[in-house]
């Protein structure tokens, strides 16, 4: 049996490379607990499964994991049409940190995908990219929540730690870097906000001859309480020049104790497309 990482109704989010508009949705249930002595209690939302795919120019229109075949399915890469599936095969020799690698070499095209699922299976991510093209070529990223999650009530905070993997390409030349690092996020449920950072960045596959650059900051942004989804801006400062981009993520696990997402960041002629998962510590 083939199944999407979402294994449920999918939800689409548009996220532009440089701070464009976002829109999100999800399957959710919930309601108001009522009132007690005239004081309204907080609404607690139970959010359902979701599969959120990065959309935009030259982005995959389908990106999911087939567990039975142990392959990554991608649509909308060169020479594909809307019904053709490209399947990337398991390539354990290219695994990075906690991420499993998949690759495909067909004709001139060489694509690599990385995926990670948390130990509980509540959230997961996948990213695919290629260093075969100038102008960045074709890529894709997605994050998924399985099952339901209940967002905590007010006056609670959560700290998440996990792993990041980024794929970086160049506008001017072929080649692709793979960058790994640590992901850390902090949620404040008293005002439903979240922030984070990507630190300890290092290049593990060097296709561009560049260093990993400094930490990436995930700016404060609001959590949509009806879906557990958040969208915000990212920045990175190198040699006193600040580059900007966007990130998107979702809360998962029984009590929103896990999170996953993707980011996209442009620096000079390069573009980094990365994913992260993190669990509460």
N, C-alpha and C positions, 0 to 999 in steps of 0.2 A: 504494500500500500504506500502511495506517495502522499506526503502531507507537507503543508507549509509550516515553517517555524511558528506561525501564528496559530495554526490549527483552529481557526475561528474566523469570524467576520473581519475583514481587513479595513484599515483606516488609512487614508492618504494624508500626507502633510507636504506642502511645498516649502522648500527652504532654499533661498537663493545663495549664491556664493559670497555675497558681500552685504549681508544685513537686509535682505529683501523681506517682503511680507510673508507671514506664515498663517496657516489655517489648519485646524485640527479637529478631530472628532473621535468618538469611541462608542462602543456599546456599554451602557451603564445602567445600573439600577440603584434605587435609594430613595430616601424620603426624610421628612422631618420627624424627629422622635416625639414632637409635641411640646407642650408647655407645662411648667411646674411652678405653681404659685405666681403665675403671671410672667415668669422669666422664660424666654424662648431658649431651648437647648440647641446646641450646634447641630447642623445637618452633617451627618456622616454618610459619605457616598461609597458604595461598593462598585468598583469599576471592573468591567469584564475584559476578555481577551482583545488584543489589538496587534496589528502588523502594520508598521508605519515605514513607508518607503520614501527616500529622498527623490524629489522630482526636479526636473530642470533640463536644460539642453544637454544632450549626449549622456543622459542618465538612464540606467536600466529601468524598463517598465515592469519587470518582474525579477525578483531576487529572493530565492528561498532554498531551504535545505531539504533534500530527499533522504530521509533517514534509512530507508530500506536499501537504497542503492549507495548510500554514503557519498552523495554528490551534491554540488551546488548547481542550481538551475538559474540561468540568466537569460533574459530576453532583451532585445534592442541593443545588440552590439553589431558591428559592421557585418553586412551581408545577411543580417537577420530580417525577418518581417514579424508581424504581430503574433504569428502562431508558431514560429520556429523556436525550439528550445536548444540552447547551448548548455552542455553539461560539463562541469569541471570536476576532474577526478582527484581523489585523495592523494596528497603529496606530502607524506610525513617528514621527508627530509627538509622541508621548508617551514616547518612549524616554528612559531615564534612565541616565546613566553607561554601564556595559557591559550594561545590561539592556534587552531588547526588550519592547515593550508590545503588549498585545492588549486589545481592548475589545468590549463588546456593549451596545447600548441597545435593549431590547425591552420595550415597555409602560412600566411604572414602574421597571423594574430597569436599573441602570447598573453594570456590573461591569468591573473592570480587572484584568488579569493581567500579571505581569512574569516573564520567564524569562531565564536565563543558562546557557550551557554553556561550560566551559573550552576553550581552544584545542585541546587534545588530544581533547576529547569524553569524557574519562574520568568526569567528574562534572558534574552539572547540577542546577538548582533551578527551582522555579516557585512563585509565590504569587498568589492571587486574593483580591480584597476589594471591598467596595462601601461608599460613604458615604451610601446611600439610607435607612438605617435607624437608629432609636434602638436602644439595646441591642446595638449592634455588628453586628447582622444576620448575614450568612452569609459565610464565607471559607474558605480552604484553603491548604495549603502542602505541598510534597513535595521530597525530594531523591533523586537517582539516581546509582548507580554502574554503568557499563557495563564489560564485560570483567572481568578478574581483577586482583587486587593482592596483592603479597607484603609483609607487614609486616616492617620492618627487624628485625635482631637486636638484642640488648642493647647497651648503651653507645652508642647512637646517639640524636641529637636532630635535630629538624627544625623549621624556622621557615617559616610560611606567611603570605603576604600576598595580599590580594584586595579584593573589593568587596562591600558590603552594600547591600540595599534593604529598607526597611520601609514597611508600610502601617499607619497609625494611625487608629482610629475612636473615637467617643465614645459612652458609655452614655446621655448626656443629650440629644444632638442629632445630626442628620445631618451629613454632611461627612466627608472623608477627607484626611489628610495623606500625602504620599509623602516619605520621608526616605532620603537616601543617605549613605554614609560608607565608611570604610576598615575592613576586617576583617583582624585579625592573630591567628594562633594559633601555639602552640608545643607540640610533642609531645616527650615524654621516653620513649623506648622501653626504657630500663633498668627502669622500673617501670610502663610502659604507662599513662601519664597524659597529659592534654592540658588546656590552658587558653587563654584568648584575651581579646580586647577588640574593641569596635566604637568607633572614634574618628572625629574630624573630621565629626561628624554635622551635616547641614544639611537644611532643609525645601525641597523643590523644587516641590511642589504643596501650597498652603496652603488646607485646607478647614476647619480648626478654629481658626485664629488663635493658634497656640501656637508657641513656639520648639522646637527639636529636642531640647533637654535635653542632659544631660552624657553622657560616655562610658558605654557598657554593658560591664560586666565579665562574662566567661564564666569561672565558677569552675573550679578544678581538678577534674577528674573522670577516671574510669578509662576506658581503651579496652578494649572486649571483643575480645580477640585472635582469637577464633573467627570474628568477623564484620567487624571494623574499625569497628564502630558505637560511639558514645559518647553519653551522656545526662547532663546536669548542670543546674546552676542559674545564673541570671543575675541581676544587680542593677544598679540605677542610682540615684544619689543626687542629688537636686535640693532646694535650700533645706533641707538637713539632714534631709530625709525620704528614706528608702531604699525603692524599689520593687523587687519581686522577680518572677521568672518562671523559665522553664525553656528549655533548648536541647537540640537533638539534631543529630548529624552523623555523617558517614561518611568514611573514608579511601579514596582511589582512586588510579589511576595504577599504572604497573608496579611501583613500589616505595613505594607509599603517599606519593607526592610531591604529592598533591592532596587537597583536602578540600572538603566542601559540607555545608550544614545549614540549619536554621531555628531561630528563637527566638520566644517569645511572652512579652510583658512587660506587666503592668498597672500603671498609675500614676494615682492618683485615679480619675476616671471614664473614663480612656482605656485602650485596649488596642492595643499595637503587635505586629503579626505581620510578621516579616521573614525574609529568607533571605540566605545568603552563600556565596560560593565563594572559595577561596584556593589558591595553588600555592606550592610550596617555592621559597625564594629562597636 
